Amino acid sequence: MTSTNERASINERHAGGLSPAWLLHRRPFRNTSLIIDLFLPERGRVGAVARGGRRDASLAPFLPLWVDLKRGGELYTLRQVEPRGPAPGLAGRALYCGFYVNELMMRLLHRDDAHPDLWPPYEHTLAALAGDTPLDVTLRRFEMTLLEEAGYGLPLDQDADGRPLAADGLYRWEPEQGFLPDPRGYRGDLLLALGRDDWNGDVRRMAKALLRAALEPHLGGRPLRSRELFR
């Protein structure tokens, strides 16, 4: 979470023309430049041209940034960039998880659609991936938060008709509807535990299958490239 002092520092720098940002994605553009996607608290996901950006070591994933952007048509122009602090230190599977989180952001968030409430969970997720929390639990928490922010949240306390989920019930997830009774579905007690953020082995296994099913309709029919890293 961002402390009061950190928020004051962010506001002070923002008043000076620089905004906090994270790099989500980059691709080559012309000889030395980049097309980048950034995540900013007050603007959401934005696209920008970074002229000469391939030579700038600060334009790397998982490095907190200060940026100055100028609007110019569909894409911004990156006028200034500098590190905002140390990187969270992701390595191995935690690094792959970071790429997965960024790809989800790219797929589910529209450009220029502000999501200020997603900024603290995103920063917390990167920090948690570098910490001691099980990676799958960190990912499931972020997936649920992202779905909620994108307008596709999971109601883990009621079925599609608004009735409370029964601990001894079985339910399947139907996009655009919700949880429907199904003798081959997910256990009600596990769904309720997930809603309480109560993680055990059965909840973790169920949550992985459930969140994959909930995300699938919003991925445009294309597999996530970051999932290949785990193979």
N, C-alpha and C positions, 0 to 999 in steps of 0.2 A: 504493500500500500504506500501511497505517496504521503510523506509527512507534511505538517504545516509549513515547516521551513523549506521543504522541497517545492511545495506549491507556490510559496512566495517567490522563490528563486525563478521558477518557471514563468510566473506572471511578470517578474521584472525583466527577464530576458525577452519575453514575448513583446513587452512594451517597447523594447529596443529594436524590434524588427525581426527577431529570431524566434522560431517556434520549435517546441520539442517534437521529435519524430523518430520513427523506426523504419528501416528499409525492409520491405516485404519481398520485393522481386526486382531483378535487373536483367536487361538484355542488351547486347551490343547495338549501337546505332551509328551508322557511317563509320569513319575511320577510328576515331578516338572517343566517341561519346557513348552515352547510355540512355536508354529509356528505363526509368525507374518507377516503381510503385512505392509510395510512402504511406505510413499510417500516422495521422496527426489527431490529437484529442478533439480539436474544434472543427476539423474538416473531414475526418474519416479517411478513407482510402483515396489518394490522389495520384495522378500520373504526371510525370515531369521529365523534361529533357535535361540531362546533366552533360553539358558540353565539356569535352575533355575528361569525362568522368572515369574512364578506364584507368587513368593515371592517379586517381584519388583513392588512397587506401582506406579512407574513412567510409566510403560507400560500400559497406560490407554488411551482410545480415548480422543481427544480434549485437550491434553496436549502437547504443543510444546516441542520438544526434540532435544538434541544433541546425535548423535550416532556414533559409530565406528564399521564398518563392515569389515569382512574378507570374501573374495570370497572362496567358497568351493563347487564346483559342481553346482547343480541346485539352491541351497539355500545358502545365505550368513550365516555367524555366527555372531551374535551380541556380540561384545567384550566389549563394554562400552555403557552406556546410562545414561543421566542425563537430568533434566528439563532445558528447554531453556527460560522459562518465565512462567507467570501465565496462567492458562486455561481461555478461553473466558467466562466461566460462563454460560453454556447452561443449561436450566431447562425446564421441562414441554414439550410443543409442540416444542419449539426451540431445545430441546435435541433430540426429535424424528426426526426433520428435519436434524440435524447433522448426525444421523445414516443413514438417507436416502441419503444424499450427499456422505457419505463414501461408501455405497453400490453401488451407481452409479459408483464411481471411480473404485471399484473392478470389476464391470461388463464390463465397457467400455474400460478400459485401460489394455493393455497387460503388463506383467512383463518385466522389463528391457528395456522399451521403453521410452526414455526420453521425458518429456514434460515441459521444463523450463518455457514456457509462461503460463502454467496452475498454477504454484506455487502462484503468487500474487493473482489471482482470488479465489483460494481455501482459502488462508488465509483471504482475504477480506470477503468471504462468511461466514466463521465461526464467524468473528467479527460482521458482519451484522445481523446474526441470534440472537446475544445477544443484538442487538441494537433496534432502533425504526422503522426500515423499515419493512413493512408488510412481514410476513414470506413467503407468496406465491410469492411475487415479487422477493425476494431474491433467492428463489428456481428456478423460471423461468429463471432469469438471469444466474444462474450457469448452468442450464441444457443446455441453448443455447451455453454458452462458452464451456462446455464439449463436446457437439456434434461437435462444430467447431474444437476443438483440436483433436478429434478422426477422423476427416475427413468426418463428416456427417452434416455439417452446413446447416442451413436453409437460403436460399436466399430470404430475406423478401422485396426485391425490384423488383423481376422479376419472370415471370412464367417459365415453363419448356422449352419454346422455346426462352427464352431470352428477351421476351417483358416485358416492365414495367407493374407491377401490376396496375390495374385500381381501383380507390377508390370505384367505383360503381359496381365492379365485384364480383363474387363469385368463390371460388377456393377450391379444395380438395388437400391434400398432398399425393403424391405418392412417396414412397421410391425409390431411384435410378433414379427418374425422376425429381420431383419437384412439383410445383403448377400447377394444370390443371384446366381449367374452369369447374365448376360444379354448377348447380342451387341450390344444397343442401349444398354447401360448406361454407367455412369461408368467412366472408365479407372482401373485399379488403381494406376498410378504416381501419379496425381493424388490419390487417396484417401490413399495412404501419405504423400505430401507434406503433405497437410492435417493428418494425424495428427502430423507432425513440426513443425507450425507454420511450414512453409516455403512462402511465398507468392510465386507468380508470376502472370502474367496468366491462364494456363489454370486454375490452381488457384482463383483468385478467381472466375472465371466458373462453374466447376463447383461451388464451395462455395455460391454464391448459389442455384443450382437445387436442390442437395442439401438445404440447410437449409430452404428453403421447403417442400420435400416432407416433411421430417422434422417440421416444425412444424404442418403443415396438419391432421393428425388431432387435434390438441390445442386447436384454436381454436373448437371448437363449431359449425363450419359457418358462422361469421360472418366476413366480411372484416375485416381490421384497418383501422380508420379512419385511423390515422396514415399508412398507405401512400398515401392520397389526397393527402397534403401534397406528396409528391414529384412529383405530376402537375401 
